[in-house]
Amino acid sequence: MADGRRQTAGGHPASASARLGARDAWLSRLCGRAWPEGLLLDALSLSPALDVLDVGAGDGRLLRELARRGHAGRVVGIDPTPGPGVQPASMVALPFPDASFAVVLFVRVLAHLPDPARALAEARRVLRPGGQVWDAAHGPVHLRATWAALGQPLAPGDTLPESALTVTCPLTVTGDDARFLLGTYGKEAEVSPHLFPVQDAAQLLVWSLAP
Ligand SMILES: C[S@@+](CC[C@H](N)C(=O)[O-])C[C@H]1O[C@@H](n2cnc3c(N)ncnc32)[C@H](O)[C@@H]1O
């Protein structure tokens, strides 16, 4: 991904996907766990024999984490901008026959699409009877204390419905961490040293969308 190798003046990758990767790598270091795929897979506790489709798989790291865990079922990822091991395709026309997978995952994808209902219909088409569809999205706690300390509170008035699962990784965020993380959102801020470190958390909310 040549675009991902370019950097902004602040030293962050130029593309959104590379910035997401840089942010996740930083959060993984702070968590001491692979964020978010390691914690998400722990929470889902998928049976190792199940065939899994990761829709909007991005850089393919969830697929690699499943492989690392010795997942025995078929593991497939699709994305219009595919990373290593990910097939090029759009979720609105999945290139698979009906009833191909036991599990379909949308990780930080569905909320960003213009037509999530169509994507969900496609997911259900390729799902086997009795299968699982999971949607994971960043939750309202996601780095809230960090943004508040920076004077840039995010997501006021969160009204997300209750999730089936909440995946949380507690973090201690220093001023340097805050500066880096904010930069991955394409923003710069003055960091007041006396406001950091803060106790914070990265969070995913996970909903079951199975039929
Ligand atoms: C925020 S990234 C999340 C990537 C990965 N699931 C993760 O959590 O690291 C959103 C992903 O959705 C993909 N995407 C956008 N439109 C799509 C579509 N129509 N079908 C499938 N994926 C799509 C993007 O290319 C991008 O990789």
PDBQT file of the ligand as one rigid body, heavy atoms in Angstrom, charges set to zero:
ROOT
HETATM    1  C1  LIG A 301     -12.192   1.319   9.683  1.00  0.00    +0.000 C 
HETATM    2  S1  LIG A 301     -11.631   0.124   8.499  1.00  0.00    +0.000 S 
HETATM    3  C2  LIG A 301     -11.726  -1.374   9.465  1.00  0.00    +0.000 C 
HETATM    4  C3  LIG A 301     -10.833  -2.457   8.924  1.00  0.00    +0.000 C 
HETATM    5  C4  LIG A 301     -10.771  -3.713   9.798  1.00  0.00    +0.000 C 
HETATM    6  N1  LIG A 301     -12.057  -4.390   9.838  1.00  0.00    +0.000 N 
HETATM    7  C5  LIG A 301     -10.314  -3.373  11.196  1.00  0.00    +0.000 C 
HETATM    8  O1  LIG A 301     -11.123  -3.348  12.124  1.00  0.00    +0.000 OA
HETATM    9  O2  LIG A 301      -9.100  -3.109  11.363  1.00  0.00    +0.000 OA
HETATM   10  C6  LIG A 301     -13.013   0.013   7.408  1.00  0.00    +0.000 C 
HETATM   11  C7  LIG A 301     -12.778  -0.948   6.257  1.00  0.00    +0.000 C 
HETATM   12  O3  LIG A 301     -13.989  -1.058   5.492  1.00  0.00    +0.000 OA
HETATM   13  C8  LIG A 301     -13.611  -1.208   4.146  1.00  0.00    +0.000 C 
HETATM   14  N2  LIG A 301     -14.751  -0.947   3.258  1.00  0.00    +0.000 N 
HETATM   15  C9  LIG A 301     -15.227   0.233   2.820  1.00  0.00    +0.000 A 
HETATM   16  N3  LIG A 301     -16.251   0.044   1.971  1.00  0.00    +0.000 NA
HETATM   17  C10 LIG A 301     -16.425  -1.297   1.857  1.00  0.00    +0.000 A 
HETATM   18  C11 LIG A 301     -17.308  -2.137   1.128  1.00  0.00    +0.000 A 
HETATM   19  N4  LIG A 301     -18.236  -1.649   0.321  1.00  0.00    +0.000 N 
HETATM   20  N5  LIG A 301     -17.168  -3.471   1.251  1.00  0.00    +0.000 NA
HETATM   21  C12 LIG A 301     -16.248  -4.003   2.083  1.00  0.00    +0.000 A 
HETATM   22  N6  LIG A 301     -15.392  -3.257   2.814  1.00  0.00    +0.000 NA
HETATM   23  C13 LIG A 301     -15.476  -1.922   2.707  1.00  0.00    +0.000 A 
HETATM   24  C14 LIG A 301     -12.467  -0.225   3.995  1.00  0.00    +0.000 C 
HETATM   25  O4  LIG A 301     -11.693  -0.464   2.824  1.00  0.00    +0.000 OA
HETATM   26  C15 LIG A 301     -11.709  -0.465   5.287  1.00  0.00    +0.000 C 
HETATM   27  O5  LIG A 301     -10.726  -1.470   5.161  1.00  0.00    +0.000 OA
ENDROOT
TORSDOF 0
